[in-house]
Amino acid sequence: MTVTIVGSQLGDEGKGGVVDIYGEAADVVVRYQGGDNAGHTVVSDGDTYKLSLVPSGAVRGKVGVLGNGCVVNPETLFEELDELRSRGLDPDVRVAARAHVILPYHRVLDGIEEAEKADLAAGTTKRGIGPTYEDKAGRRGIRVGDLLDPEVLRSRLEYVVPQKRALARDVYGAELDDAFDIEELYETCREYGDRLDTEEMVVDCGAFLADRLDNDEEIMFEGAQGTALDIDYGVYPYVTSSNPTAGGVAVGAGVAPSVVGDGEVIGIVKAYLSRVGTGPLPTELGGVEGQTPAYEPGSAPDDEEELATWIRDEGGEYGTVTGRPRRVGWLDMPMLRHAARTSGFTGLVVNHVDTLAGLDEVAVGHTYTMTTRDGDTVERDVMPPTTEQWGRCEATLRTFEGWPDVDWDAVATEGWEGLPAAARTYLTYIEDELDVPIYAVGVGPGRDQTVVRSDPFA
């Protein structure tokens, strides 16, 4: 069977930890979209592993696959593999021949274009993700399989590099370096191809997974980012360049939609909200300079600023990849309803319940009040389809009694009944609103700090 892990918010929900927790029963873990802009943290036996490209199942020794829906930076891939091996692990990672390659000029252009966009900047990691997907859609990309064919590789580079050189120099006025040199790129890419070939990493992803399914192996699909960052279903243009939703699995891994639909789809929820980047955020507390629209330090109420800083520090809300402070806010139920409807969640995992411990009161954005362009107000229980409309939404808050800080290790051992009563009330509200059962509750970063109620592979 298959289990799909989907971020239900704006990324950073703790998907990597969930893959690790449920991954013991999986034979293969597949990333189906995104690139090394992801930040998945796995804590195992006191050791912390921060992964941005290698599938999180590598920590458990599972076969990892980067599907054709991914964009792959070979340099990052090899660095992560070498790091894991230096720490005593033996990762077995395959890469789809159809996956597109992030090249140095993509990263250079990503930084330039993000700066040029100003107010429309999406808050990218500047790792070349968007420009690589642009080249994929523009049919001028270079794929992993091309790295193994010198003649094809050279012809692709000779076609695309002059275009990138002209864009950087003539449009943006940038100084050109080796990132735009065909010969330098060719030699670098050939080295990547040689290593991929020597280690037998390149596969026909769909056929590879079909064979595994025919052998009754268990497959987990691991999404990056979150639903509200989906290129089609997120807060466009403040989004990523791929489809983190469950629908992205079929095209991003080469399996039939029925394969995904016949399995479990688990939505990962953070008990509050966080994100890196600009754009609206109706439940936001305080703000982050350079990210929160129209925000200036000191412009938010002091109690909101203090609470936002407290949650950020308690939850470690700083980007795994970038180190940037994340914006934080209360849980946004219209966002979760949208995510559940879009991906068809069969179960939920709610993380960071321990982070909110000690607050007298916990709030939730239950619905929105949206102001139309005509000045009328409309009540909404799901996100509106345009970001401009979302920016005119105010959250209608529902408050809950807070819960104490307790021995969370003991809670994880005892199970659901060990959770503070107020926390169970909060979690039951989420279940009831989404009409989806909670499979697990994260009460700490470690593998054993999770209240597991259901095993999707069982």
C-alpha positions in Angstrom: 0.0 0.0 0.0 1.0 3.7 -0.1 1.0 6.4 2.5 1.3 10.1 1.3 2.6 12.8 3.7 1.3 16.3 2.9 1.9 19.6 4.6 -1.4 21.2 5.3 -0.2 24.7 6.0 2.7 26.8 4.8 5.5 24.3 5.3 7.5 23.6 8.4 4.8 21.3 9.9 7.2 18.5 10.8 6.8 16.2 7.8 10.3 14.8 8.1 9.7 13.6 11.6 6.4 12.0 10.6 8.1 10.2 7.7 10.7 8.9 10.3 8.0 7.8 12.8 5.9 5.9 10.3 8.8 5.0 8.0 9.8 1.8 9.9 7.1 0.0 8.0 7.9 1.5 4.6 10.3 -0.1 2.1 10.6 3.0 -0.1 10.3 6.7 0.7 9.7 9.0 -2.4 10.0 12.7 -2.6 7.6 13.8 -5.4 8.2 17.5 -5.7 10.5 20.4 -4.7 14.2 20.5 -4.3 16.8 21.5 -1.7 14.5 24.4 -0.6 12.9 21.8 1.7 14.0 21.6 5.3 13.2 18.2 7.0 14.6 17.6 10.5 14.8 14.1 11.9 15.8 13.4 15.5 16.9 9.8 16.1 18.5 8.5 19.3 19.5 12.0 20.3 21.1 12.7 16.9 19.7 15.4 14.7 19.7 15.1 10.9 18.8 18.1 8.8 17.9 17.1 5.3 17.0 19.3 2.4 17.0 16.9 -0.5 17.6 13.3 0.6 14.3 11.7 1.5 13.8 11.5 5.3 13.5 7.7 5.3 17.3 7.5 4.8 17.8 7.8 8.6 15.9 4.5 9.0 17.9 2.9 6.1 15.0 2.9 3.6 15.4 3.2 -0.1 14.9 6.8 -1.1 13.8 8.1 -4.4 13.8 11.6 -5.8 10.9 11.5 -8.3 10.6 13.3 -11.7 8.6 16.0 -10.0 11.7 17.1 -8.1 14.4 19.5 -9.2 17.8 18.2 -8.2 20.9 20.0 -7.3 23.6 17.3 -7.6 26.0 19.2 -5.4 23.5 19.3 -2.5 22.6 15.6 -3.1 26.2 14.4 -2.9 27.0 16.7 0.1 24.0 15.2 2.0 24.9 11.6 1.1 28.5 12.1 2.1 27.5 13.7 5.4 25.1 10.8 6.2 27.8 8.3 5.4 30.3 10.1 7.6 27.8 9.7 10.4 27.6 5.9 10.0 24.5 5.7 7.8 24.4 3.9 4.4 21.8 5.8 2.4 20.4 4.2 -0.8 19.0 7.0 -2.9 17.8 6.7 -6.5 17.1 9.7 -8.8 14.5 9.8 -11.5 16.0 10.2 -15.0 13.2 12.6 -15.8 13.9 14.9 -12.9 15.3 18.3 -13.8 18.7 19.5 -12.7 19.4 22.8 -10.8 22.5 24.4 -12.4 24.6 27.2 -11.1 23.0 29.8 -13.3 19.6 28.9 -11.9 20.8 29.9 -8.4 22.4 33.2 -9.6 19.2 34.1 -11.5 17.0 33.2 -8.6 18.7 35.7 -6.4 18.6 38.4 -9.0 15.0 37.9 -9.9 13.9 37.7 -6.3 15.5 41.1 -5.6 13.8 42.6 -8.7 10.3 41.4 -7.7 10.3 43.7 -4.6 6.8 43.5 -3.1 5.9 40.4 -5.2 8.9 38.5 -3.9 7.9 35.0 -2.7 10.6 34.8 0.0 12.5 32.1 -1.9 15.6 30.3 -0.6 17.5 31.5 -3.7 18.5 27.9 -4.4 17.4 28.0 -8.1 14.1 26.2 -7.6 11.8 28.5 -9.4 14.1 29.2 -12.4 14.6 25.4 -12.8 10.9 24.8 -12.9 10.6 27.7 -15.4 13.0 26.0 -17.7 11.2 22.7 -17.3 7.9 24.4 -18.4 9.8 26.3 -21.1 11.2 23.0 -22.5 14.8 24.2 -22.2 15.7 22.3 -19.0 18.4 19.7 -18.5 17.3 16.4 -16.9 19.2 14.0 -14.8 19.3 11.5 -17.6 21.0 14.1 -19.8 24.0 14.1 -17.4 24.8 10.5 -18.5 24.8 11.3 -22.2 27.7 13.7 -23.1 26.3 14.6 -26.6 22.8 15.4 -25.4 24.2 17.3 -22.4 26.4 19.5 -24.6 23.6 20.3 -27.1 21.3 21.2 -24.2 23.9 23.5 -22.7 24.7 25.1 -26.0 21.0 25.9 -26.5 20.1 27.3 -23.1 23.3 28.9 -21.7 23.4 31.8 -24.3 19.8 32.6 -23.3 20.7 32.7 -19.6 23.8 34.8 -20.3 21.8 37.3 -22.2 19.1 37.5 -19.5 21.7 38.0 -16.7 23.8 40.5 -18.6 21.5 42.4 -20.9 18.3 42.5 -18.8 19.6 42.5 -15.2 23.1 44.0 -15.9 24.8 41.3 -13.9 28.5 40.4 -14.1 29.0 36.9 -15.7 31.0 34.2 -14.0 31.6 30.5 -14.4 27.9 29.9 -13.8 27.3 31.0 -17.4 30.4 29.3 -19.0 29.4 26.4 -21.2 32.7 24.5 -20.9 32.8 24.9 -17.1 29.2 23.7 -16.8 29.8 20.8 -19.2 32.8 19.5 -17.2 30.9 20.0 -13.9 27.8 18.2 -15.2 29.9 15.3 -16.6 31.4 14.8 -13.1 27.9 14.7 -11.7 26.8 12.2 -14.3 29.8 10.0 -13.8 29.1 9.7 -10.1 25.4 9.1 -10.6 26.2 6.4 -13.1 28.9 4.8 -11.0 26.7 4.6 -8.0 23.8 3.3 -10.2 21.4 6.0 -8.8 19.5 6.9 -11.9 16.1 5.1 -12.5 13.0 5.2 -14.5 10.9 6.3 -11.5 7.5 5.1 -12.5 8.7 1.7 -13.6 10.9 1.4 -10.5 7.9 2.1 -8.2 5.6 -0.1 -10.2 7.9 -3.1 -9.7 8.0 -2.4 -6.0 4.2 -2.2 -5.8 3.9 -5.4 -7.8 6.1 -7.0 -5.1 3.7 -5.8 -2.4 6.2 -3.4 -0.9 5.1 -0.5 1.2 5.7 3.0 -0.3 5.6 6.3 1.4 5.4 9.6 -0.6 7.0 12.6 1.1 5.9 16.0 0.2 7.9 19.2 0.8 6.5 22.7 1.6 2.8 22.8 2.3 -0.7 23.2 0.7 -0.9 27.0 1.0 2.5 27.1 -1.0 1.2 24.9 -3.8 1.6 26.6 -7.2 -2.0 26.0 -8.1 -3.8 25.9 -4.7 -1.7 28.2 -2.6 -1.4 31.9 -2.0 -0.1 32.8 -5.5 2.4 34.4 -6.2 3.8 33.8 -2.7 4.2 30.1 -3.4 6.7 27.4 -4.4 6.9 26.3 -8.0 5.5 22.8 -7.6 2.5 20.8 -6.2 2.9 19.7 -2.6 -0.7 18.5 -2.5 -1.6 14.8 -2.9 -2.4 15.4 -6.6 1.3 16.1 -7.2 2.2 12.5 -6.3 0.9 11.0 -9.6 2.8 13.2 -11.9 5.7 13.7 -9.6 6.5 10.1 -9.0 5.0 8.4 -12.0 2.3 6.4 -10.4 -1.4 6.2 -11.2 -3.8 8.5 -9.3 -5.6 5.4 -8.1 -2.4 4.2 -6.4 -2.5 7.3 -4.3 -6.3 7.3 -3.8 -6.3 3.6 -2.6 -3.8 4.5 0.1 -3.7 6.8 3.1 -3.2 10.5 2.8 -2.0 12.1 6.0 -2.1 15.9 6.5 0.6 17.2 8.8 -0.5 20.1 11.0 1.4 22.4 13.3 -0.6 23.3 16.4 -0.1 26.9 15.4 0.9 28.6 12.1 4.3 29.6 10.8 5.9 30.6 7.5 8.9 32.2 5.9 8.2 34.9 3.3 5.8 37.6 2.6 2.1 37.6 1.7 -1.1 37.8 3.9 -1.4 35.8 7.1 -4.8 36.6 8.8 -3.9 34.9 12.2 -0.4 36.4 12.4 1.0 37.5 15.8 3.4 40.4 15.7 5.4 40.4 12.5 8.8 39.9 10.9 10.6 42.9 9.3 10.9 42.4 5.5 8.3 39.6 5.4 5.1 40.8 7.0 3.4 43.3 4.6 3.5 46.9 5.8 5.1 45.8 9.1 7.6 48.1 10.9 9.2 47.1 14.2 7.1 48.2 17.1 3.9 48.6 15.0 2.2 45.6 16.5 0.8 45.5 20.0 3.4 44.8 22.6 1.6 41.7 23.9 1.4 40.3 20.4 5.1 40.9 19.7 6.0 39.3 23.0 3.8 36.2 22.4 5.1 35.9 18.8 8.7 35.9 20.0 7.9 33.4 22.7 6.3 31.0 20.3 9.1 31.5 17.8 11.8 30.7 20.4 9.9 27.8 22.0 9.1 26.2 18.7 12.5 26.9 17.1 10.8 28.8 14.3 13.8 29.6 12.2 14.2 28.1 8.7 16.1 24.8 8.5 17.6 25.8 5.2 17.9 29.6 5.6 18.0 30.3 9.3 15.5 33.1 8.7 12.9 33.8 11.5 9.5 32.5 10.6 6.3 34.5 11.0 4.0 32.9 13.5 0.3 33.0 14.2 -2.6 31.1 15.6 -3.9 27.9 13.9 -5.9 28.9 10.8 -8.9 26.5 10.3 -10.0 27.9 6.9 -6.5 27.0 5.6 -6.8 23.5 7.1 -10.3 23.0 5.6 -8.9 24.0 2.2 -6.0 21.6 2.6 -8.2 18.7 3.7 -10.5 19.2 0.8 -7.7 19.6 -1.8 -5.8 16.4 -0.8 -8.5 14.2 0.7 -6.9 13.6 4.0 -7.6 10.2 5.6 -5.7 11.1 8.8 -3.9 13.9 10.6 -0.8 14.3 12.6 -0.7 17.4 14.8 2.8 18.5 15.9 4.2 21.1 18.4 1.4 20.7 20.9 4.2 21.0 23.6 5.3 24.3 22.2 2.1 26.0 23.2 2.2 24.6 26.8 2.1 27.1 29.5 -0.1 29.7 27.8 -3.2 30.7 29.8 -5.2 30.8 26.5 -4.8 29.4 23.0 -6.7 30.9 20.1 -7.7 29.5 16.7 -8.8 31.4 13.6 -12.1 29.6 13.2 -13.5 31.5 10.2 -12.8 34.6 8.2 -14.6 37.9 7.7 -13.7 39.0 4.2 -14.3 42.6 3.0 -15.2 42.8 -0.6 -14.1 45.5 -3.0 -17.6 47.0 -2.6 -17.1 47.3 1.1 -19.4 44.5 2.1 -18.4 41.7 4.4 -18.7 38.0 3.7 -18.1 35.1 6.1 -15.9 32.4 4.9 -14.9 29.0 6.4 -12.3 28.2 3.7 -9.5 30.2 2.1 -10.7 32.4 -0.8 -9.2 31.6 -4.3 -7.1 34.7 -4.7 -4.4 36.1 -2.5 -5.8 39.6 -2.8 -9.1 38.3 -1.3 -7.2 36.5 1.4 -5.4 39.8 2.3 -8.8 41.3 2.9 -9.7 38.6 5.4 -9.7 39.0 9.2 -9.7 35.9 11.3 -12.6 35.3 13.7 -10.9 33.8 16.7 -12.2 31.0 18.9 -10.3 30.6 22.2 -9.4 27.6 24.3 -8.1 27.0 27.7 -4.4 26.6 27.7 -2.6 23.5 29.0 0.3 23.1 31.4 3.9 22.2 30.5 4.2 18.5 31.6 6.6 15.6 31.3 6.0 15.1 27.6 8.2 11.9 27.5 5.8 10.4 30.0 2.8 11.6 27.9 4.3 9.9 24.8 4.6 6.7 26.7 1.1 6.9 28.2 -0.7 7.9 25.0 -3.8 9.9 24.3 -5.1 9.9 27.8 -1.8 11.2 29.1 -2.3 14.5 27.2 -3.6 17.4 29.4 -7.4 17.5 29.2 -7.3 21.0 27.6 -4.9 19.8 24.9 -7.3 16.9 24.1 -10.2 19.4 23.8 -8.1 21.5 21.4 -7.2 18.5 19.3 -10.7 17.1 19.3 -11.9 20.4 17.9 -9.5 20.1 15.0 -10.7 16.5 14.3 -14.3 17.5 14.4 -13.9 20.6 12.2 -12.1 18.6 9.5 -14.0 15.4 10.0 -10.6 13.6 9.9 -9.2 11.5 12.7 -5.9 12.4 14.4 -3.4 9.5 13.9 -0.6 11.0 16.0 0.3 14.0 18.2 3.8 15.4 18.3 4.9 16.4 21.8 8.6 16.9 21.1 11.2 16.6 18.3 12.4 13.1 19.0 11.2 9.9 17.4 9.8 8.6 20.8 8.1 11.9 21.6 5.0 11.2 19.7 1.6 10.0 20.8 0.7 7.4 18.1 -2.9 6.5 17.9 -3.0 4.8 14.5 -0.5 3.2 12.1 -1.4 3.9 8.5 0.5 0.9 7.3 -1.3 -1.5 9.7 
